[in-house]
Amino acid sequence: MSPTQKALYLNKKFGDFVFEDAPIYKPGPGEILIKIKATSLNPVDWKIQKYGVFVEEYPAILGTDVAGDVEELGEGVKEFKKGDRVFVHGQFVNDKASFQQYTLAVASATARIPPSVSYEEASTLPVVLTVSYVGFYNKNPHGFGLTAPASEETQGIYGGTPIVILGGASSVGQIVIQLARLSGFSPIITTASLKHTDNLKSLGATAVFDRDLSASHLKNEIKKLTNEPIKFVYDSISSKTTQETGVELLAPGGQLAVVVPVSAKAGEDKSVLGILGLPRAPHNVELLETLYHDKIAGFLEKGIIKPNKVEVLPNGLAGIPDGLARMEANQISGLKLVARPQETP
Ligand SMILES: NC(=O)c1ccc[n+]([C@@H]2O[C@H](COP(=O)([O-])OP(=O)(O)OC[C@H]3O[C@@H](n4cnc5c(N)ncnc54)[C@H](OP(=O)(O)O)[C@@H]3O)[C@@H](O)[C@H]2O)c1
């Protein structure tokens, strides 16, 4: 009999989460099999259940934040060995998703976890790192078209250019703030509940304003900080209200990045970019392989990128449905929920 593993399936479109055994997959050429030690939860996981988006085939295994150990190498994989600690952005196909105990990954898109970073911390990164990085560094209209900080020469090059990051305390926002710091933006202006101020300043924010300030009030506060035009706004929340605020803050010629479908109307002199952090979309592959395979371990080791805080859910994969319900109810503030699939009863 082929070996099996525990997996959490969404049984049908708009359906329920159920446990079923899944096969332990065989890595193909250029792939690795990962024994998943930690996976984090994302809003998209409850949105798929509620709205039926992104997933084509059911029953479906969800989850795309993978951290664990290399278990087996596919043909031609030379850069990893069994037991290496790695993390990767999974996909919404069953053999590459993360709400299970083993998954496959493309080796050239996989990152090492440095010794100073735990599996749980690493698992908080992929989904939010991808959408942040693509939003900044991919070409228009997939991103702002900025120069990626992949070498020391291209880091810090946007000095004197202001950026506004709406929702800095969200998991996306925390990474966006750190990328803005790495690229040299100044000032870095963000909105959040003010209890997050110290943390967000430690990540690179220059100024933190209350998340409930009106757009006009925020505009006045920003004028006190910089005379430069606001050409970049990254909306890490992208509610109707925050998208409208983003458009209002922009100077002519400016760009607003949003992370859910675009609802704001911008005039002809401003653009609104809908950012999709799909790891294997052809226009994202080269940018992301360089980031994951070659760069991110160094950024983590040097503390240039710090993972979000973690709350570990009880009972491995069985804790995930409750965690997703808490996310949907807006009960998660300034941290990431993480499950350890190997602890599933
Ligand atoms: N397009 C993509 O590829 C992609 C990828 C990842 C995420 N997303 C989307 O990005 C959004 C954020 O995801 P996430 O994982 O970062 O969520 P998250 O961390 O779970 O979001 C919760 C945080 O957002 C803050 N927040 C909520 N509404 C806010 C507002 N109006 N202003 C300022 N802060 C606000 C909350 O603040 P308090 O602490 O004050 O409660 C809380 O800290 C979601 O809609 C998600 O689906 C899209």
The ligand as a Gaussian input file, in Angstrom:
#p B3LYP/6-31G(d) Opt

LIG

0 1
 N       -3.392000      39.810000      -3.408000
 C       -2.692000      38.938000      -2.721000
 O       -1.912000      38.170000      -3.292000
 C       -2.805000      38.929000      -1.236000
 C       -1.840000      38.269000      -0.467000
 C       -1.950000      38.330000       0.928000
 C       -3.010000      39.009000       1.507000
 N       -3.931000      39.599000       0.717000
 C       -5.060000      40.337000       1.305000
 O       -4.507000      41.378000       2.086000
 C       -5.363000      41.689000       3.179000
 C       -4.537000      41.675000       4.457000
 O       -4.045000      40.366000       4.691000
 P       -3.175000      40.073000       5.988000
 O       -2.769000      38.664000       5.965000
 O       -2.124000      41.114000       6.117000
 O       -4.290000      40.288000       7.103000
 P       -4.173000      40.324000       8.699000
 O       -2.784000      40.530000       9.152000
 O       -4.873000      39.114000       9.251000
 O       -5.084000      41.595000       9.004000
 C       -5.390000      41.950000      10.307000
 C       -4.707000      43.268000      10.619000
 O       -5.224000      44.275000       9.741000
 C       -5.448000      45.456000      10.474000
 N       -6.538000      46.256000       9.883000
 C       -7.788000      45.834000       9.571000
 N       -8.493000      46.852000       9.024000
 C       -7.687000      47.952000       9.025000
 C       -7.841000      49.300000       8.592000
 N       -8.983000      49.727000       8.064000
 N       -6.788000      50.119000       8.717000
 C       -5.632000      49.707000       9.245000
 N       -5.409000      48.441000       9.691000
 C       -6.438000      47.574000       9.573000
 C       -5.849000      44.948000      11.843000
 O       -5.571000      46.003000      12.712000
 P       -5.850000      46.028000      14.299000
 O       -4.609000      45.462000      14.874000
 O       -6.086000      47.454000      14.539000
 O       -7.061000      45.134000      14.523000
 C       -4.964000      43.714000      12.040000
 O       -3.726000      44.025000      12.647000
 C       -6.474000      40.625000       3.156000
 O       -7.608000      41.156000       2.512000
 C       -5.879000      39.524000       2.295000
 O       -6.849000      38.709000       1.658000
 C       -3.858000      39.589000      -0.639000

